[in-house]
Amino acid sequence: MTAPRGHVERLEDGTEVKLGVFLSNSKSRRAKLTADKLQALADLGLEWATV
């Protein structure tokens, strides 16, 4: 999964989620993420999060 930093997901209820910022921040801070959070991200298809 890749998304440019400025990517925003608009949900059905009108909520906006800054997915690009979330992914960028998560990847740059992956050393501080717990094993559970890394596994959850890896399960979503993020190769850099593989434990």
Secondary structure per residue as TSV (DSSP state, phi and psi in degrees):
chain	resnum	aa	ss	phi	psi
A	1	M	-	360.0	128.1
A	2	T	-	-131.7	148.4
A	3	A	-	-153.6	135.7
A	4	P	-	-63.9	153.0
A	5	R	T	-54.2	-32.7
A	6	G	T	-85.6	4.3
A	7	H	-	-69.2	133.6
A	8	V	-	-124.2	127.8
A	9	E	E	-92.8	131.8
A	10	R	E	-105.6	118.6
A	11	L	-	-84.0	165.2
A	12	E	T	-58.2	-31.1
A	13	D	T	-85.0	5.0
A	14	G	S	94.2	-7.7
A	15	T	-	-67.9	141.8
A	16	E	E	-110.3	133.6
A	17	V	E	-119.1	124.7
A	18	K	-	-81.7	78.3
A	19	L	H	-64.2	-41.1
A	20	G	H	-61.2	-42.9
A	21	V	H	-66.3	-43.5
A	22	F	H	-58.8	-48.0
A	23	L	H	-64.7	-43.0
A	24	S	H	-62.5	-46.9
A	25	N	H	-65.4	-41.7
A	26	S	H	-62.5	-43.6
A	27	K	H	-65.3	-42.5
A	28	S	H	-71.2	-21.1
A	29	R	T	-110.6	19.1
A	30	R	G	-59.5	-27.5
A	31	A	G	-65.7	-22.4
A	32	K	G	-95.7	-6.8
A	33	L	S	-78.4	146.4
A	34	T	-	-71.4	161.7
A	35	A	H	-60.7	-36.5
A	36	D	H	-63.7	-43.8
A	37	K	H	-67.9	-40.2
A	38	L	H	-62.1	-41.8
A	39	Q	H	-65.1	-40.8
A	40	A	H	-62.0	-41.3
A	41	L	H	-67.9	-39.2
A	42	A	H	-64.1	-38.6
A	43	D	H	-63.1	-25.7
A	44	L	T	-84.0	-3.1
A	45	G	T	102.7	12.7
A	46	L	-	-87.4	104.5
A	47	E	G	-61.6	-34.3
A	48	W	G	-68.2	-13.5
A	49	A	G	-94.5	1.9
A	50	T	-	-58.9	128.2
A	51	V	-	-78.5	360.0
